Amino acid sequence: MTGEGKMNACKLALRQEKAHQTIIEVPGPASAPVMIGQGYFTLIAGPCAVENRDDYLELAVRLKNGGLHILRGGAFKPRTSPYSFSGLGIEGLDILSEARSVTGLPVITELMDIRNLDAVCCHADIIQVGSRNMQNYALLKELGRVKMPVMLKRGLSATIEEWLLAAEYILEAGNQRVMLCERGIRTFETATRNTLDINAIPLVKTLSHLPVFVDPSHGSGIRSLVSPVAKAALIAGADGVMVEVHQNPAEALSDGQQSLNPDEFNQLSQELRKIAGYEKRVFL
């Protein structure tokens, strides 16, 4: 492939032997771990941002009952406009922590600023690096020094080589609990929010031992496309999907146009479970 010299620089992210696969365990309900990696299919869902305590806790319980494995929710949100809702900050982290206590489900949230690292580590189980920060190397190095799992989203215009090299920063600094997330890249196409690179899933699974997730919400930006893209991701070999869900998407403070409602999520969860069963993939 192109850029072979750069790819060879990925000493830790690339598969060293055919059977080499990273499996990540995250504490889950009733002390049963949530498994992430080859042979499993893990479902992450929740609103784009934590908007208030009561709605988030109510949604968290409904999602758990719908077969969810990991809760998502943004406390710190990178927004294109400085006037858009950018999250509740520390208050949002407190709500995420309470939701974890109520449901027993692990929590993933985005870290944007190194100064918030300790707070995020106290309130979450997985740290998400958003697409805008994929090449924030100072942040990646700090995440390499913690022991928490990290989900590294592909940058808006990043090549697969650049994506894996970004993961290398975390791995090289000492944190081996890294997972990748394809969330769509920016192309000439304007009919969808981004262009989801479905090719990236089997390609990266061939190149790397790291688990690969897909975010069909950001990948499409259109609610009606989330379910078919999520199912396509599973068939293509993804180890999990992360989707946005809101009680009332029309009133969401961010990303409502690409958020499922709880009933739609339940239907998607059931359909993914069936496909995972056909493929002999474990859907916890």
N, C-alpha and C positions, 0 to 999 in steps of 0.2 A: 504494500500500500504506500501511498505518498507519505513523505516525511518519515521515512523509516528510521533515520537517525534520531529524531525526536522520540519516536515510539520506543526505541531501544533504551532511552533514558528512564523509562518507567520500570525500574528494577523491582519494585514491590507491587505495583498495581496489575502487572501482567501475570497471566497464568504461567506458573513455572513447570507444571506437569499436568497431564490430562485430568487427573482426578482431584486436582487442587481446587477446593471451593471454600469460600468464607461463609460460615454460618454464624449468625449473630443471635444471641439470646437476650431478650428484654423481659424483666419481671412483669408478669401478667396477673389476671384474676386468680384468686385462690392459690397463690404461689406457683401456678403453672406458667412457665415462661412462654412468651410469644416468640416463635422461631422465624427468622428471616434468612432466606437464601435458597440454594438449590433444593428442589423437591417440595418446597412449601409455597403457598400463595398467601400473602399478607395484605389485609385491607385496612387502609388508613382513611379516615374521613372526619369532617367537621367543617365549621364555617371558615371563610377566609380570615376573619378577624373575630376575636372575642369582643362582643359588643356590650354585654351586661351579664351579671351573675345569673339571674333567674333563667333567662332564655338559654344560656349556655349549659347550665346544669340539666335543664329539662331535655335539651337536645342530646346531651351526652348519654343520658339514660335510654332514650329512644334508639340511639345508634347502637348501643351495646346490645339491646334486645334484637336488633336487626342483624347481628352477626359481626359487628365491628371488632377489630383486633387492637387498633391504636387510634387514639383521639388526636386530631390536629386542631390548631387554633392559633392565630397570630396575636401576639401581644405588642410586638414592634413590627410595623408594616412599612416597607419601602414603597412610597407612592410617587408616581410621576409628577403629580401636582402637589405643592406644599399645602394646598387648601383642602385636600382630601383627608378623610379619616385615616389616621396613621396608627391606630391601636391605643389601648389603655395603659400600655407600659407595665410597670410593676403591679398595678392593680389587676391587669389581665393575667399576669403570671400567678397571682394568688388564686384567681378563679380557676385557672387550669389545674393548679395543685389540688383545689377542693374537688374538682371533677374527677381527678384521679382517685381521691379518697372515697368518693361516693360510688364510683363504678368499678374500681379496681383495675381499670385499663391504663396502660402506659400512655404518655403524652409526648407529642412532638411539637416543637415551636421553633420559629426562626430567630437566629441571632444575627444582628446587623453590626453591633458595636462591641469591641473587645471589653469595654468598660462594663457591659452587662453580662459578661460571661459567668461570673459567680452566681448571680441571681438566676440566670437561666438554668444553670446546673442544679440549683437547689429545687427548682420547681418542675423540671421536665426530665424525661427519660431519654429522649433523642433530640439532638440539635440539628436543625435544618439550616443549610447555607443556601440562600436564594440565588437565583441566576445572576443577579446584579453583583453579587459578591464572589462568584466562582473564582475569579482571579485576584481576590483580595488576599495576597499571599501572607501578609502579617496576621490576618485573622485565621487563615488555614494553619499556620504554624502553631498558633496558640491552641487551636482545637486538637492538634497533634499531641499536645502535652496533657490533655485530659483523657479520662478513661471512658467517657460516654460515647455511645454510637453517634455517628454523624451521617446525615443524608446530604450529599452534595448534588445540587441541581445543575444541570447543564446551562451554560451561559446563553444569552440571547443569540449570539452569533458565533458560538464556540465550535470548533471542530472536535471530533472525537479525540484526537491526539491531545488537544489543549485540555479537554475535560479530564482525561486520564492523568495528565501531568499535574493538574490541580489536585486530584486525589493523591498523587504521589507526595505532595507537600505534607498532607496530614499523616500519611503512612510513614514517611521518612522521619517525622518528628516523634513517632512512637505510638500513635493510635492506630491499631489495626482494625477497629470496628467501624468500617466505612461502607456506606452503600451509595449507589448512584441513582439519580432520577432524571429521566428524559422528560422534559416539559415543553417541548416544541422550540423551534428556532425561527428567527426572523428571515423571511424570504420575500420574493416579489408578490406573493399571494396576499390578497386583502379580504377574501371571502371569510376567512377564519382569523382568529386572534393571532395564532402562530401556525407553523407547519410542523406537525408532530412527525418526527423522523422514526417511523416504525422500523426502518432498516437498522437503526442504531441498536435495537434490543438484541437481536441474534448476533450482530457483529460484536458488540461489547461482551456479550456472554461467551463468545468464542475467544476473545482476546484476554479478558480479565476474569479473575476469580471472585470479584466483588459482586454482591447482590445488585440487581437492576430493577428499579421501580419506574412506573410511568404515571405522569400527571395529565389525565385526559381533560381536566377542567381548563388548565392554562394552555394545554396543547391545542384545544379547539376554540375555547371561548364561547361555545354555544351549548346550551343545556341539552338540546336534543341529540347532540353528538357525543356526549360524555359516555353514555352507556355502550354504544357500539364500539367506540374507541377503546374503552376499558376492556371489553371482551376480546378485541383484536390484540391488545397488549398481552393478555394472558396466553392466547394461542401462539403469539410470536415468541414466547419464552420469558416474559417478565416475571420477576419474583414477587410482585405486588403492584397495587395501584394506590394512588392517593387522590381522592376526589373531594370537592367542596360541597357541603350540604348546609342548608339553612331552612329554618321553619317556614319562612315566607321570603323566598328569593327576591320578589318584587320590592321588598322593603329593606333588603340587605344594604349595609353601609359601604360594602365593597364586593365586587365580583358576583353580584346577584344574577347576572345574565348567564353565568356558567355554573351556577349552583343547583344541585338537585334538591327537591324537597324530601322529607323523611320517607314518604311512601315510595318515591322513585328510587331512593337509596335501597330500601328493603327489597324491591324488585330486582335491582341490579345485584345485590348480594346473593339472592337466591340463584340468579342466572350464572353468576361467576362460580358459585359452589358446584353447580351441575357440570360446567365445563371443566373445572379443576378435577372433579371426580372421573370424567372421561379420560383425562390426561394422567390420571394417577398422581395428582399433585395434592399434597395435604393442605386442606383449608380448615384451619383449627376451629 
